[in-house]
Amino acid sequence: MKQFSVLLLTFWLTLTATAQVPALIDRQLIFGDPEISGAQLSPDGTYMSFIKPYKGTRNIWVKKRDAPFTAAKPVTADTTRPIGSYFWSRNGKYVLYVQDKGGNENFNIYAVNPSDSPGAAGVPAARNLTDVKGVRALIYRVPKTDPNTLYIGLNDRDKAWHDLYQLNLTTGEKTLLRQNTDRVTGWVFDWDDKLRLATSTAADGSSEMLRVDASGMTKIYSTSIYETSYPVGFHKDNQRVYVVTNKDKADLQKLILLNPETQKEQTVESDPLKKVDFGGVALSELTREPIFTTYTDDRLRRYWKDKAFEKDFQVILRELPGMDIQFGSSTDDEQYWLLSATSDTDPGATFLFDRKTKELMFQYRPRPKLPINDLARMEAIRYRSSDGLEIPAFLTLPKGRDPQKLPLVVVPHGGPWGRDFWGYNAYHQFLANRGYAVLSMNFRASTGYGKQFLNAGNKQWGEKMQDDITWGVKYLVDQGIADPKRVGIMGGSYGGYATLAGLAFTPDVYAAGVAIVAPSNIITLLNSIPPYWESIRKTFYERMGDPNTPEGKAQLTKQSPLFSADKIKSPLLVVQGANDPRVNKAESDQIVIALRDRGFPVEYLCAPDEGHGFARPVNNMAMLALAEQFLAKHLGGRYQESMPENVAQRLKEITVDVKTVQLAEKK
């Protein structure tokens, strides 16, 4: 198998080298606003909604399902922040969306009736249904039996815990159903929209599943802080519940059925290849039966349970050979489905599939002007870390270039309890087009590969987790692909931490780094987590380190790049959102001040209207323009010199004079 992998890699390298070097792709085509995205069907299929810029900001539009997109009308007109997440009410009367202020993550729920007459803004008036300052709203259930209702959570009483409310969509009236005094993290409803279960986190960090009775709540299932379990939906009998778990001796997560009354368990399914965690199950609201299950390996694997749907899927594949198919919204009768078809070199197209006629109808491409023939292939690779642990990774090589001694940009994912996937990746394509090899890896602590792999990252920030990144660089250097003198690292959130750690702890490996919303001091990071993360505080202490113990504080100090800033000797670009509730501005200020005070050059961008990452396109484009130029200067790749006037102006506005930086007050 190893020999086959080497042969495959050699064949791929040969193909990469023989292709023609593509022209420089405009940043705007990769990262600018999609022309159309996020389409959804109304429950009865009469209408289709989607996201499209309106007055320069992404907003929601609505049209008749079969009407051309040119016939659509905007129904929201937010000019300050793009709308990203929205859905239809069960009766199709309202479009509902969530929005925060400047990235502070205090989301409110808004409702707009598309049939209302436009107001002064040119769109129907939107109502803020949870208009409470400093409160973060969560949506638990969109009930089918009461389509004028939402079940939501509000942390208005206690910032750390959300109480359960019933929200009337017409009047906005909120009725308190359950006061959260039991450390509840979620509420689970059955097929008939009856509240049946709750999930909670115990004081020791273990996860619990509670049966909700008239007289109170009873614990029926629990997993330790080093295990994972969560409910995903009820069985068609409306008695048993599907649960994903890796409790006890199991390493990989599997799907079980749990009876909340008897607490009896029945294994349903685990990975047939015994390689990765159970991924997900699609349940039909019509039949209440599973449609398919999924597993994310080097590529997505799907296992069909509904044979009729599987036949329909074969029809789709014949029309879209070689594409990855993802299913989106459907009508209540499940006749019409929206789906997207993507690949590693294609950000995709959206289609409408009629299960009755078997007709597949093209709807739109989100980025129709992107020259997909110029995009580079992504390959799954594996290499060994410092202790021999195998690390799954994804490598993109620049098209048309000899894959020898290339400049390399490493892009670690955030989380860190998340993962990277094979498929279209805008950063990979952007950097590969500029001439870089691009590497992303699922270092230990990444999810999807079993609890042993996940737990191997416990208390390993900056150490074994960082080794998993460093040894990826070593692997590509040993293969002759990467030039050891031209290696950069760029990432956000935990990826930003890994960037700082790479420059501070392995200063000879990297020639430049771009750290986006990056923790520099893990102690101050843990001491400033948002109050609504209280349920996972103990998990943070167990997986990262406890700053309240002498041992934990010493470990976290050692692993914090801030305290090794004197070892940094490669250029650094720091990017921050001023309103970030997760990684406070102080995290970036600290490292910038430390480098400035030792006379080391550092560049700093800080957007006053952003949080944990840049949502406003003008801010994002300004950051990318500078990052591209920064990497080209220090690694030798290509870069696009031009930028629109508004982006150039915004870049000037958010560029910080590091001489003036003072430590921001911790929130």
C-alpha positions as CSV (number, residue, x, y, z in Angstrom):
1,M,0.0,0.0,0.0
2,K,2.9,2.4,0.9
3,Q,4.6,1.6,-2.5
4,F,1.3,2.3,-4.3
5,S,1.0,5.7,-2.5
6,V,4.5,6.6,-3.5
7,L,3.8,5.7,-7.1
8,L,0.5,7.7,-7.0
9,L,2.3,10.8,-5.6
10,T,5.0,10.5,-8.3
11,F,2.3,10.3,-11.0
12,W,0.6,13.3,-9.6
13,L,3.8,15.3,-9.4
14,T,4.5,14.5,-13.1
15,L,1.0,15.8,-14.1
16,T,1.5,18.9,-12.1
17,A,4.8,19.7,-13.7
18,T,3.5,19.2,-17.3
19,A,0.5,21.6,-16.9
20,Q,0.8,25.2,-18.1
21,V,1.4,27.9,-15.5
22,P,-1.9,29.7,-15.2
23,A,-2.3,33.5,-15.2
24,L,-2.7,35.3,-11.9
25,I,-6.3,35.0,-10.7
26,D,-7.8,38.2,-9.3
27,R,-8.3,37.9,-5.5
28,Q,-11.8,39.2,-5.9
29,L,-12.8,36.1,-8.0
30,I,-11.7,33.8,-5.2
31,F,-12.7,35.7,-2.0
32,G,-15.1,38.4,-3.1
33,D,-18.8,38.1,-2.6
34,P,-20.4,35.1,-4.4
35,E,-22.8,36.3,-7.1
36,I,-25.5,33.9,-5.6
37,S,-25.2,31.5,-2.7
38,G,-27.1,29.7,0.0
39,A,-30.3,28.9,-1.8
40,Q,-33.2,27.3,0.1
41,L,-36.6,26.2,-0.8
42,S,-39.8,27.3,1.0
43,P,-41.5,24.4,2.7
44,D,-44.1,24.0,0.0
45,G,-41.7,24.6,-2.9
46,T,-43.4,27.8,-4.1
47,Y,-40.4,30.0,-3.5
48,M,-36.7,29.9,-3.5
49,S,-34.5,32.2,-1.4
50,F,-30.8,32.9,-1.7
51,I,-28.0,35.2,-0.7
52,K,-26.9,38.0,-3.1
53,P,-25.3,41.4,-2.6
54,Y,-27.8,44.2,-2.2
55,K,-26.5,47.8,-1.8
56,G,-23.0,46.3,-1.5
57,T,-23.7,43.8,1.3
58,R,-24.9,40.2,1.2
59,N,-28.6,40.0,1.8
60,I,-31.5,37.6,1.3
61,W,-33.5,37.6,-1.9
62,V,-36.7,35.6,-2.8
63,K,-38.2,34.5,-6.1
64,K,-40.8,32.0,-7.3
65,R,-39.1,28.6,-7.6
66,D,-39.3,28.4,-11.4
67,A,-38.8,32.1,-12.0
68,P,-35.4,33.4,-13.3
69,F,-33.0,34.8,-10.8
70,T,-33.4,38.2,-12.4
71,A,-37.0,38.2,-11.2
72,A,-36.0,37.9,-7.5
73,K,-36.5,40.8,-5.0
74,P,-34.4,41.5,-1.9
75,V,-36.2,41.0,1.4
76,T,-33.4,42.4,3.7
77,A,-31.2,45.4,3.4
78,D,-28.5,45.1,6.0
79,T,-25.7,47.5,5.0
80,T,-23.3,46.9,7.9
81,R,-22.7,43.2,8.0
82,P,-23.4,40.3,5.6
83,I,-26.2,37.9,6.4
84,G,-24.9,34.4,6.4
85,S,-27.4,32.1,8.2
86,Y,-31.1,32.1,7.5
87,F,-34.0,29.7,7.1
88,W,-37.8,29.6,6.4
89,S,-40.4,29.3,9.0
90,R,-42.4,26.0,8.8
91,N,-45.4,27.6,7.3
92,G,-43.3,29.5,4.7
93,K,-44.6,32.9,6.0
94,Y,-41.3,34.2,7.3
95,V,-37.7,34.2,6.4
96,L,-35.7,34.1,9.7
97,Y,-32.1,35.0,10.1
98,V,-29.5,35.7,12.8
99,Q,-27.2,38.7,13.1
100,D,-24.8,40.1,15.6
101,K,-23.1,43.5,15.9
102,G,-19.6,43.9,14.5
103,G,-18.6,40.3,15.3
104,N,-19.5,40.3,19.0
105,E,-21.4,37.0,18.6
106,N,-24.4,38.3,20.6
107,F,-26.7,36.9,17.9
108,N,-30.3,38.1,17.6
109,I,-33.1,36.4,15.6
110,Y,-34.8,38.5,12.9
111,A,-38.0,37.8,11.0
112,V,-39.2,39.2,7.7
113,N,-42.3,38.5,5.7
114,P,-41.4,38.5,2.0
115,S,-45.0,39.3,1.1
116,D,-45.0,42.6,3.0
117,S,-44.8,45.8,1.1
118,P,-41.3,47.3,0.8
119,G,-40.5,50.1,3.3
120,A,-38.2,53.1,3.1
121,A,-35.1,50.8,2.7
122,G,-36.7,49.2,-0.4
123,V,-37.4,45.9,1.4
124,P,-40.1,44.6,3.8
125,A,-39.4,45.6,7.5
126,A,-37.4,43.0,9.5
127,R,-38.4,42.5,13.2
128,N,-35.8,41.8,15.8
129,L,-37.5,39.0,17.8
130,T,-34.9,38.8,20.6
131,D,-33.9,42.4,21.0
132,V,-32.0,42.3,24.2
133,K,-28.6,43.9,24.5
134,G,-25.7,41.7,25.3
135,V,-27.7,38.5,24.9
136,R,-26.9,35.6,22.6
137,A,-29.9,33.7,21.1
138,L,-29.8,30.0,20.2
139,I,-32.3,28.2,18.0
140,Y,-33.2,24.7,19.4
141,R,-36.2,23.7,17.3
142,V,-38.3,24.8,14.3
143,P,-41.4,22.8,15.1
144,K,-43.6,21.4,12.3
145,T,-46.6,21.0,14.5
146,D,-46.7,24.7,15.4
147,P,-45.3,26.6,12.5
148,N,-45.7,30.0,14.1
149,T,-43.3,29.0,16.9
150,L,-39.6,28.7,17.5
151,Y,-38.0,27.1,20.6
152,I,-35.0,29.2,21.5
153,G,-32.4,29.7,24.2
154,L,-31.6,33.1,25.8
155,N,-28.8,33.9,28.3
156,D,-30.6,37.0,29.6
157,R,-30.8,35.7,33.1
158,D,-27.4,34.1,33.3
159,K,-24.7,34.9,30.7
160,A,-23.3,31.4,31.1
161,W,-26.5,29.4,30.6
162,H,-29.4,29.6,28.2
163,D,-33.0,29.3,29.4
164,L,-35.6,27.7,27.1
165,Y,-38.2,29.9,25.6
166,Q,-41.1,29.5,23.2
167,L,-41.1,32.3,20.7
168,N,-44.3,33.5,18.8
169,L,-43.1,34.5,15.3
170,T,-46.2,36.8,14.7
171,T,-46.2,38.7,18.0
172,G,-42.6,38.2,19.2
173,E,-43.9,37.1,22.5
174,K,-41.5,34.9,24.5
175,T,-42.7,32.4,27.0
176,L,-40.3,30.9,29.5
177,L,-40.5,27.1,29.5
178,R,-37.5,25.9,31.4
179,Q,-35.1,27.9,33.6
180,N,-31.6,26.4,33.0
181,T,-30.3,25.6,36.5
182,D,-28.9,22.2,35.5
183,R,-26.0,23.2,33.2
184,V,-28.1,22.3,30.2
185,T,-26.3,22.7,26.9
186,G,-29.1,21.6,24.5
187,W,-32.7,20.5,24.3
188,V,-33.9,17.6,22.1
189,F,-37.4,17.3,20.7
190,D,-39.1,14.2,19.2
191,W,-40.8,13.9,15.8
192,D,-44.0,15.4,17.3
193,D,-42.1,18.4,18.6
194,K,-42.4,17.2,22.2
195,L,-39.5,18.0,24.5
196,R,-37.9,14.7,25.5
197,L,-34.3,15.1,26.3
198,A,-31.6,17.5,27.4
199,T,-27.9,17.5,27.1
200,S,-25.8,18.9,29.9
201,T,-22.2,19.2,31.1
202,A,-21.4,18.1,34.6
203,A,-19.0,20.1,36.8
204,D,-16.2,17.5,36.1
205,G,-16.6,18.1,32.4
206,S,-18.4,14.9,31.6
207,S,-21.3,14.9,29.2
208,E,-24.8,13.8,30.3
209,M,-28.0,13.0,28.5
210,L,-31.1,13.7,30.6
211,R,-34.7,12.4,30.1
212,V,-37.2,15.2,30.5
213,D,-40.1,14.1,32.7
214,A,-43.1,16.0,34.1
215,S,-41.5,15.8,37.6
216,G,-38.0,16.7,36.5
217,M,-35.0,15.3,34.6
218,T,-33.3,11.9,34.9
219,K,-29.7,11.1,33.7
220,I,-29.8,8.2,31.2
221,Y,-26.4,8.3,29.6
222,S,-23.0,9.9,30.3
223,T,-19.5,9.9,28.8
224,S,-16.3,11.1,30.4
225,I,-14.5,14.3,29.5
226,Y,-12.2,12.3,27.3
227,E,-15.2,10.7,25.4
228,T,-17.8,12.0,23.0
229,S,-21.6,11.4,22.9
230,Y,-24.5,13.4,21.4
231,P,-28.1,12.7,20.2
232,V,-28.9,13.2,16.5
233,G,-32.6,12.5,16.2
234,F,-35.3,10.1,17.1
235,H,-36.0,6.7,15.6
236,K,-39.2,6.3,13.5
237,D,-40.9,4.6,16.6
238,N,-40.5,8.0,18.3
239,Q,-39.3,6.2,21.4
240,R,-35.6,5.4,20.9
241,V,-33.1,8.0,20.0
242,Y,-30.0,7.8,17.7
243,V,-26.8,8.7,19.6
244,V,-23.3,9.0,18.3
245,T,-20.8,7.8,20.9
246,N,-17.3,6.4,21.6
247,K,-18.0,5.5,25.2
248,D,-15.9,3.0,27.2
249,K,-13.5,0.8,25.1
250,A,-14.6,2.2,21.7
251,D,-12.1,4.3,19.9
252,L,-14.1,5.3,16.9
253,Q,-17.4,7.0,17.2
254,K,-20.4,4.8,16.2
255,L,-24.1,5.2,15.9
256,I,-26.4,3.5,18.5
257,L,-30.0,3.5,19.4
258,L,-30.8,4.3,23.0
259,N,-34.1,3.8,24.8
260,P,-34.5,6.7,27.2
261,E,-36.9,4.7,29.4
262,T,-35.1,1.4,29.7
263,Q,-31.6,2.8,28.9
264,K,-31.0,-0.2,26.6
265,E,-28.5,0.3,23.8
266,Q,-28.3,-1.2,20.3
267,T,-25.4,-0.7,17.9
268,V,-26.6,0.6,14.5
269,E,-23.4,1.3,12.6
270,S,-19.8,2.1,12.7
271,D,-17.2,2.7,9.9
272,P,-17.2,-0.5,7.7
273,L,-13.5,0.3,7.0
274,K,-12.7,0.9,10.7
275,K,-10.7,4.0,9.9
276,V,-12.7,7.1,11.0
277,D,-15.5,8.2,13.3
278,F,-19.1,7.9,12.4
279,G,-19.9,11.1,10.4
280,G,-23.6,11.7,10.2
281,V,-27.0,10.3,9.3
282,A,-29.6,12.0,7.1
283,L,-33.1,11.3,8.4
284,S,-36.2,11.8,6.3
285,E,-38.9,13.9,7.9
286,L,-41.4,12.2,5.6
287,T,-40.7,8.5,6.4
288,R,-38.7,9.2,9.6
289,E,-36.2,6.6,8.3
290,P,-32.5,7.1,7.6
291,I,-31.7,8.1,4.0
292,F,-27.9,7.6,4.2
293,T,-24.9,7.7,6.6
294,T,-21.6,9.4,5.9
295,Y,-17.9,9.0,6.9
296,T,-15.2,11.6,6.2
297,D,-12.0,9.8,5.3
298,D,-9.5,11.1,2.6
299,R,-12.8,11.6,0.7
300,L,-16.4,11.5,1.8
301,R,-18.0,8.1,1.9
302,R,-21.8,7.7,1.8
303,Y,-23.8,4.6,2.6
304,W,-27.3,4.4,1.4
305,K,-30.3,3.2,3.5
306,D,-33.1,4.4,1.3
307,K,-32.9,2.4,-1.9
308,A,-35.3,4.7,-3.8
309,F,-33.2,7.7,-3.0
310,E,-30.1,5.8,-3.9
311,K,-31.5,5.2,-7.4
312,D,-32.2,8.9,-7.7
313,F,-28.6,9.6,-6.6
314,Q,-27.3,7.4,-9.5
315,V,-29.3,9.6,-11.9
316,I,-27.6,12.6,-10.4
317,L,-24.2,11.1,-10.7
318,R,-24.7,10.3,-14.3
319,E,-25.3,14.0,-14.9
320,L,-22.5,15.1,-12.7
321,P,-19.7,12.5,-12.9
322,G,-16.8,12.9,-10.7
323,M,-18.3,15.6,-8.5
324,D,-18.9,15.6,-4.8
325,I,-22.7,16.0,-4.2
326,Q,-24.0,17.7,-1.1
327,F,-27.7,17.8,-0.4
328,G,-29.3,21.1,0.8
329,S,-32.9,22.0,1.6
330,S,-35.9,20.1,0.3
331,T,-39.7,20.7,0.2
332,D,-41.8,19.2,3.0
333,D,-43.0,16.4,0.6
334,E,-39.3,15.7,-0.3
335,Q,-40.1,15.9,-4.0
336,Y,-37.7,18.8,-4.7
337,W,-34.1,18.9,-3.4
338,L,-31.4,21.5,-3.8
339,L,-28.0,20.1,-4.1
340,S,-24.5,21.4,-4.8
341,A,-21.8,19.7,-6.9
342,T,-18.2,20.6,-6.0
343,S,-14.7,19.2,-6.4
344,D,-11.2,20.2,-5.3
345,T,-10.9,22.4,-8.4
346,D,-14.5,23.7,-8.5
347,P,-16.3,25.8,-5.9
348,G,-19.4,24.3,-7.3
349,A,-22.8,24.7,-8.9
350,T,-26.3,24.4,-7.4
351,F,-29.0,22.3,-9.0
352,L,-32.7,21.6,-8.3
353,F,-33.6,17.9,-8.5
354,D,-37.2,16.8,-9.0
355,R,-37.6,13.3,-7.6
356,K,-40.8,12.7,-9.5
357,T,-39.6,13.6,-13.0
358,K,-35.9,12.8,-12.3
359,E,-35.1,16.1,-13.8
360,L,-31.9,17.9,-12.7
361,M,-32.1,21.6,-13.3
362,F,-29.1,23.9,-13.1
363,Q,-29.7,27.0,-10.9
364,Y,-26.4,29.0,-10.5
365,R,-22.7,29.0,-10.0
366,P,-21.6,31.1,-7.0
367,R,-18.4,32.2,-8.7
368,P,-19.1,31.9,-12.5
369,K,-16.1,34.1,-13.5
370,L,-13.6,32.0,-11.6
371,P,-11.4,30.2,-14.2
372,I,-11.7,26.7,-12.7
373,N,-9.4,25.2,-15.4
374,D,-6.6,27.1,-13.9
375,L,-7.1,25.7,-10.4
376,A,-4.8,23.1,-8.8
377,R,-5.5,19.6,-7.6
378,M,-5.6,18.7,-3.9
379,E,-4.2,15.3,-2.8
380,A,-4.6,13.5,0.4
381,I,-1.2,12.5,1.8
382,R,0.1,11.0,5.1
383,Y,3.4,11.4,6.9
384,R,4.8,10.4,10.3
385,S,5.3,12.9,13.2
386,S,8.1,13.1,15.7
387,D,6.8,10.1,17.7
388,G,5.7,8.0,14.7
389,L,2.1,9.0,14.8
390,E,0.6,9.0,11.2
391,I,-0.8,12.5,10.3
392,P,-3.4,12.8,7.6
393,A,-2.9,15.9,5.4
394,F,-3.9,17.6,2.2
395,L,-1.4,19.0,-0.3
396,T,-2.0,21.4,-3.2
397,L,0.8,22.0,-5.6
398,P,0.9,25.0,-8.0
399,K,-0.2,24.1,-11.5
400,G,2.4,24.1,-14.2
401,R,5.4,24.4,-12.0
402,D,8.2,21.8,-11.5
403,P,7.3,20.4,-8.0
404,Q,10.8,20.7,-6.8
405,K,12.1,23.3,-4.2
406,L,8.9,25.2,-4.2
407,P,8.1,27.9,-1.7
408,L,5.6,26.3,0.8
409,V,2.8,27.9,2.9
410,V,1.5,25.7,5.8
411,V,-2.1,26.5,6.7
412,P,-3.1,24.7,10.0
413,H,-6.9,24.6,10.8
414,G,-8.5,26.3,13.7
415,G,-10.3,24.8,16.6
416,P,-8.1,23.0,17.4
417,W,-10.9,20.4,17.8
418,G,-11.9,20.5,14.2
419,R,-10.5,19.1,11.0
420,D,-9.6,19.8,7.4
421,F,-11.3,18.1,4.4
422,W,-10.5,17.2,0.8
423,G,-12.4,19.6,-1.5
424,Y,-12.4,23.1,-2.8
425,N,-10.3,25.3,-0.4
426,A,-10.1,29.0,-1.3
427,Y,-6.9,29.5,0.6
428,H,-5.2,26.6,-1.1
429,Q,-6.2,27.8,-4.5
430,F,-5.2,31.4,-3.8
431,L,-1.8,30.4,-2.6
432,A,-1.2,27.7,-5.2
433,N,-2.0,30.2,-7.9
434,R,0.6,32.5,-6.5
435,G,3.2,29.7,-6.9
436,Y,3.2,28.1,-3.5
437,A,2.8,24.5,-2.4
438,V,0.1,24.5,0.3
439,L,-0.1,22.0,3.1
440,S,-2.9,21.6,5.7
441,M,-2.9,18.7,8.1
442,N,-5.1,17.1,10.7
443,F,-2.7,17.3,13.6
444,R,-3.4,15.3,16.8
445,A,-6.4,16.8,18.6
446,S,-8.2,17.0,15.3
447,T,-11.6,15.4,15.2
448,G,-12.8,12.5,13.1
449,Y,-10.0,9.9,13.7
450,G,-11.1,8.4,17.0
451,K,-10.6,9.5,20.6
452,Q,-7.1,8.2,20.9
453,F,-6.0,10.6,18.1
454,L,-8.1,13.4,19.7
455,N,-6.8,12.8,23.2
456,A,-3.2,12.5,22.0
457,G,-3.4,16.3,21.7
458,N,-4.3,16.9,25.4
459,K,-1.9,19.5,26.9
460,Q,0.2,19.4,23.7
461,W,-0.3,22.9,22.4
462,G,3.0,24.0,21.0
463,E,4.6,20.6,21.6
464,K,3.5,17.3,20.0
465,M,0.6,19.1,18.2
466,Q,3.2,21.6,16.8
467,D,5.5,18.6,15.9
468,D,2.7,17.3,13.7
469,I,2.9,20.5,11.7
470,T,6.7,20.8,11.7
471,W,7.1,17.2,10.6
472,G,4.8,17.9,7.6
473,V,7.3,20.6,6.5
474,K,10.2,18.1,7.0
475,Y,8.4,15.5,4.9
476,L,7.9,17.9,2.0
477,V,11.5,19.0,2.2
478,D,12.7,15.4,2.3
479,Q,10.6,14.7,-0.8
480,G,12.3,17.6,-2.6
481,I,9.0,19.4,-3.0
482,A,9.6,22.3,-0.6
483,D,12.5,24.7,-0.4
484,P,13.5,24.7,3.3
485,K,14.6,28.4,3.0
486,R,11.1,29.5,1.7
487,V,8.6,28.1,4.1
488,G,5.8,30.2,5.5
489,I,2.9,29.5,7.9
490,M,-0.5,31.2,7.9
491,G,-3.6,30.4,10.0
492,G,-6.5,31.7,12.0
493,S,-7.6,31.1,15.6
494,Y,-5.8,27.9,16.6
495,G,-4.1,28.1,13.2
496,G,-3.0,31.6,14.2
497,Y,-1.6,30.2,17.5
498,A,0.3,27.5,15.5
499,T,1.7,30.3,13.4
500,L,3.1,32.1,16.4
501,A,4.2,28.9,17.9
502,G,6.0,27.9,14.7
503,L,7.9,31.2,14.6
504,A,8.7,31.2,18.3
505,F,9.4,27.5,19.0
506,T,10.9,26.4,15.7
507,P,12.4,29.8,14.4
508,D,14.6,28.1,11.9
509,V,11.7,26.4,10.1
510,Y,9.7,29.4,8.9
511,A,10.7,32.4,6.9
512,A,7.5,34.3,7.5
513,G,4.1,34.0,9.3
514,V,0.6,35.4,9.1
515,A,-1.2,35.1,12.4
516,I,-5.0,35.8,12.2
517,V,-7.0,36.2,15.5
518,A,-4.2,34.3,17.2
519,P,-3.8,33.5,20.9
520,S,-0.3,34.5,22.1
521,N,-0.7,33.8,25.8
522,I,-2.8,30.7,26.6
523,I,-3.3,31.8,30.2
524,T,-4.9,35.1,29.3
525,L,-6.9,33.3,26.5
526,L,-8.4,30.9,29.1
527,N,-9.1,33.7,31.6
528,S,-11.1,35.6,29.0
529,I,-13.3,33.0,27.3
530,P,-16.9,34.1,26.7
531,P,-19.3,33.4,29.6
532,Y,-21.5,31.3,27.4
533,W,-18.5,28.8,27.1
534,E,-18.8,28.0,30.8
535,S,-20.0,24.5,29.9
536,I,-16.7,23.7,28.3
537,R,-14.3,25.4,30.7
538,K,-13.4,22.2,32.4
539,T,-12.8,20.6,29.0
540,F,-10.4,23.4,28.2
541,Y,-8.5,22.9,31.4
542,E,-8.2,19.1,30.8
543,R,-7.3,19.4,27.1
544,M,-5.2,22.6,27.3
545,G,-4.0,23.0,30.9
546,D,-5.4,24.5,34.1
547,P,-4.0,28.0,34.7
548,N,-5.2,27.8,38.3
549,T,-2.7,25.2,39.3
550,P,1.1,25.8,39.6
551,E,1.8,22.8,37.2
552,G,-0.8,24.0,34.7
553,K,0.4,27.6,34.8
554,A,4.0,26.5,34.2
555,Q,3.0,24.3,31.3
556,L,0.8,27.0,29.7
557,T,3.5,29.6,30.2
558,K,6.0,27.4,28.4
559,Q,3.6,26.7,25.5
560,S,2.6,30.4,25.1
561,P,4.5,32.0,22.2
562,L,4.4,35.4,24.0
563,F,7.0,34.2,26.5
564,S,9.3,33.0,23.7
565,A,8.8,36.2,21.5
566,D,12.6,36.9,21.9
567,K,13.3,33.8,19.8
568,I,11.2,35.0,16.8
569,K,13.5,35.9,14.0
570,S,11.2,35.8,10.9
571,P,8.8,38.5,9.8
572,L,5.3,38.4,11.2
573,L,2.0,39.9,10.1
574,V,-0.7,40.0,12.9
575,V,-4.4,40.3,12.1
576,Q,-7.1,41.0,14.7
577,G,-10.8,41.9,15.0
578,A,-11.4,44.5,17.7
579,N,-14.6,42.9,18.9
580,D,-13.4,39.3,19.0
581,P,-15.1,37.6,22.1
582,R,-13.0,34.4,21.7
583,V,-9.5,35.7,21.2
584,N,-9.5,39.2,22.7
585,K,-7.6,42.0,21.1
586,A,-5.1,41.8,24.0
587,E,-3.8,38.6,22.5
588,S,-2.6,40.3,19.4
589,D,-1.5,43.5,21.3
590,Q,0.7,41.5,23.6
591,I,2.8,39.8,20.9
592,V,3.0,43.0,18.8
593,I,4.2,45.0,21.9
594,A,6.7,42.2,22.8
595,L,8.2,42.3,19.3
596,R,8.1,46.1,19.0
597,D,9.9,46.5,22.3
598,R,12.8,44.4,21.2
599,G,13.1,46.3,18.0
600,F,11.8,43.5,15.8
601,P,9.7,44.6,12.8
602,V,6.1,43.4,13.0
603,E,3.0,44.4,10.9
604,Y,-0.4,44.7,12.4
605,L,-4.0,45.0,11.1
606,C,-6.9,45.5,13.4
607,A,-10.5,46.0,12.1
608,P,-12.8,47.9,14.5
609,D,-15.9,46.3,13.1
610,E,-14.9,42.6,13.2
611,G,-14.8,39.7,15.6
612,H,-13.3,36.3,15.3
613,G,-12.4,36.5,11.7
614,F,-13.3,39.1,9.0
615,A,-16.9,38.9,7.7
616,R,-17.0,42.2,5.8
617,P,-15.6,41.6,2.4
618,V,-13.7,45.0,2.3
619,N,-11.9,44.1,5.4
620,N,-11.1,40.6,4.2
621,M,-9.9,41.8,0.8
622,A,-7.6,44.3,2.5
623,M,-6.1,41.7,4.7
624,L,-5.6,39.3,1.8
625,A,-4.0,42.0,-0.3
626,L,-1.4,42.7,2.4
627,A,-0.9,39.1,3.3
628,E,-0.3,38.2,-0.3
629,Q,2.3,41.0,-0.7
630,F,3.9,40.1,2.7
631,L,4.3,36.4,1.6
632,A,5.7,37.4,-1.8
633,K,8.3,39.6,-0.2
634,H,9.6,37.0,2.2
635,L,8.9,33.7,0.3
636,G,9.2,34.8,-3.3
637,G,5.7,34.0,-4.7
638,R,3.7,36.0,-7.1
639,Y,1.3,38.7,-6.0
640,Q,-1.4,40.9,-7.4
641,E,-0.3,44.5,-7.1
642,S,-3.6,46.2,-7.9
643,M,-6.6,46.5,-5.6
644,P,-9.8,48.5,-5.8
645,E,-9.8,52.0,-4.3
646,N,-12.1,51.1,-1.5
647,V,-9.9,48.2,-0.5
648,A,-6.8,50.3,-0.6
649,Q,-8.5,52.9,1.5
650,R,-9.7,50.3,4.0
651,L,-6.2,48.8,4.2
652,K,-4.9,52.2,5.3
653,E,-7.6,52.6,7.9
654,I,-7.1,49.2,9.6
655,T,-3.2,49.3,9.4
656,V,-2.0,49.9,13.0
657,D,1.1,52.0,13.7
658,V,2.8,49.5,16.1
659,K,4.5,52.4,17.9
660,T,1.1,53.4,19.3
661,V,-0.1,50.0,20.5
662,Q,-1.0,49.8,24.1
663,L,-2.3,46.7,25.9
664,A,-6.1,46.6,25.4
665,E,-8.2,46.2,28.5
666,K,-9.3,42.5,28.9
667,K,-13.0,42.0,28.5
